C-alpha cells in the first residue's frame, strides 16, 4: 500500500510575507459585454457579484483544493478590465504565513470568472443551448512573492 501524505507538514517553516497575483480571461459575446457594461444583466451587477465570489473563493480555497492549508488572508484585491470582448479578472492576495498563496489567487480568479459566466449564460447560449463564444482561458500566476 502507498502512504500518501494528506497535508504537507509545514510546522517547522517560518512565517514570512507572501503575495500572489493571478489572472484569467472570460471570452464573451458582444451582447453580454454590452449588458455587463450597461449594468442590465437580469441577475444583477456582474462585476460586483463576481468580485464577492472571487473574495469568498480566496478565503475558502482549503475547502475547494483539499491539500491547501488554511491561510490567514490579510488582504485581497480583485480588479476587472476589458480587452475588447474579453473580461479579465486579476486577483492579488497577501498574507504572512508558512506556505504560498498562489492557489488562493488562482481560485479567486476562477470563481470570479465562473460567477460572471453564470450571470450572463442566458445571453451566451445559442439556439441549441450551447456556448459558442464563452470560454475561460489564460488562467496564470502572474507573480509570486516570498520574503526572506
C-alpha positions as CSV (number, residue, x, y, z in Angstrom):
1,X,0.0,0.0,0.0
2,X,1.2,3.5,-0.8
3,X,1.5,6.0,2.0
4,X,0.2,9.4,0.8
5,X,0.7,12.5,2.9
6,X,-2.7,14.3,3.2
7,X,-1.4,17.7,4.1
8,X,2.3,18.6,3.9
9,X,3.7,19.3,7.4
10,X,4.8,23.0,7.5
11,X,5.2,23.2,11.2
12,X,9.0,23.9,11.0
13,X,8.7,26.6,8.3
14,X,8.9,30.2,9.3
15,X,6.1,32.7,8.9
16,X,7.1,35.2,6.2
17,X,5.3,37.7,4.0
18,X,3.7,36.2,0.9
19,X,1.9,37.7,-2.1
20,X,0.5,36.2,-5.2
21,X,-1.2,37.7,-8.2
22,X,-3.1,35.7,-10.8
23,X,-5.3,36.5,-13.8
24,X,-7.6,34.8,-16.3
25,X,-9.9,35.7,-19.2
26,X,-13.6,35.2,-20.0
27,X,-14.4,35.4,-23.6
28,X,-18.0,36.8,-24.2
29,X,-20.4,37.7,-27.0
30,X,-20.9,41.4,-27.8
31,X,-24.4,41.2,-26.3
32,X,-23.0,40.0,-22.9
33,X,-20.3,42.7,-22.9
34,X,-22.9,45.4,-23.5
35,X,-25.2,44.0,-20.9
36,X,-22.4,44.0,-18.3
37,X,-21.1,47.4,-19.2
38,X,-24.7,48.9,-19.1
39,X,-25.5,47.0,-15.8
40,X,-28.6,45.5,-17.5
41,X,-28.0,41.8,-16.7
42,X,-31.1,40.3,-15.1
43,X,-29.2,38.6,-12.3
44,X,-27.7,41.9,-11.1
45,X,-24.3,43.7,-11.3
46,X,-21.9,41.2,-12.8
47,X,-18.7,42.8,-11.6
48,X,-19.9,43.4,-8.0
49,X,-21.2,39.8,-7.6
50,X,-18.2,38.3,-9.3
51,X,-15.9,40.3,-7.0
52,X,-17.7,38.9,-4.0
53,X,-17.4,35.4,-5.5
54,X,-13.6,35.8,-6.0
55,X,-13.0,37.0,-2.5
56,X,-15.1,34.2,-1.0
57,X,-13.2,31.7,-3.0
58,X,-9.9,33.1,-1.9
59,X,-11.0,32.6,1.7
60,X,-12.4,29.1,1.0
61,X,-9.5,27.7,-1.0
62,X,-8.7,24.9,1.5
63,X,-12.3,23.7,1.2
64,X,-12.1,23.6,-2.6
65,X,-8.5,22.4,-3.0
66,X,-8.0,19.6,-0.5
67,X,-4.2,19.8,0.1
68,X,-4.2,23.6,0.7
69,X,-3.5,24.8,4.2
70,X,-5.9,27.3,5.8
71,X,-4.0,30.6,5.3
72,X,-4.8,33.7,7.4
73,X,-5.5,36.0,4.4
74,X,-4.6,39.6,5.2
75,X,-5.6,41.3,2.0
76,X,-7.3,40.5,-1.3
77,X,-7.9,42.8,-4.3
78,X,-9.9,42.0,-7.3
79,X,-9.5,44.0,-10.5
80,X,-11.6,43.8,-13.7
81,X,-10.7,45.1,-17.1
82,X,-11.7,44.7,-20.7
83,X,-9.7,43.6,-23.7
84,X,-12.3,44.0,-26.5
85,X,-14.9,41.4,-25.7
86,X,-12.7,39.6,-23.1
87,X,-13.3,40.2,-19.4
88,X,-10.1,40.0,-17.5
89,X,-10.0,39.2,-13.8
90,X,-6.9,39.8,-11.7
91,X,-6.7,38.8,-8.1
92,X,-4.0,39.9,-5.6
93,X,-3.7,38.1,-2.3
94,X,-1.3,38.8,0.6
95,X,-0.6,37.1,3.9
96,X,2.1,36.3,6.4
97,X,2.3,32.6,6.7
98,X,4.3,29.4,6.2
99,X,3.1,28.4,2.8
100,X,2.5,30.1,-0.5
101,X,-0.9,31.7,-1.5
102,X,-0.9,31.3,-5.3
103,X,-3.6,28.7,-5.1
104,X,-5.8,31.3,-3.3
105,X,-5.2,33.8,-6.1
106,X,-5.9,31.2,-8.8
107,X,-9.1,30.0,-7.0
108,X,-10.3,33.6,-6.7
109,X,-9.8,34.2,-10.4
110,X,-11.6,31.1,-11.4
111,X,-14.6,31.7,-9.1
112,X,-14.8,35.3,-10.3
113,X,-14.9,34.3,-13.9
114,X,-17.3,31.4,-13.3
115,X,-19.7,33.8,-11.5
116,X,-19.6,36.3,-14.4
117,X,-20.2,33.5,-16.9
118,X,-23.1,32.2,-14.8
119,X,-24.7,35.6,-14.6
120,X,-24.7,36.1,-18.4
121,X,-25.2,32.5,-19.5
122,X,-28.7,33.2,-20.8
123,X,-27.1,35.7,-23.2
124,X,-24.3,33.4,-24.2
125,X,-26.4,30.3,-25.2
126,X,-27.2,29.7,-28.8
127,X,-30.4,28.1,-30.2
128,X,-29.2,24.6,-29.2
129,X,-28.3,25.7,-25.7
130,X,-24.6,25.7,-26.3
131,X,-21.9,28.3,-25.6
132,X,-20.2,29.1,-28.9
133,X,-18.4,32.2,-27.6
134,X,-17.9,31.9,-23.9
135,X,-14.7,30.3,-22.6
136,X,-12.3,30.8,-19.8
137,X,-8.6,30.9,-20.8
138,X,-5.2,32.1,-19.8
139,X,-5.5,31.4,-16.1
140,X,-2.0,32.1,-14.8
141,X,0.0,33.1,-11.8
142,X,1.5,36.5,-12.8
143,X,3.6,36.9,-9.7
144,X,4.5,35.0,-6.5
145,X,6.5,36.7,-3.7
146,X,8.0,35.3,-0.6
147,X,10.1,37.5,1.7
148,X,13.4,36.1,3.0
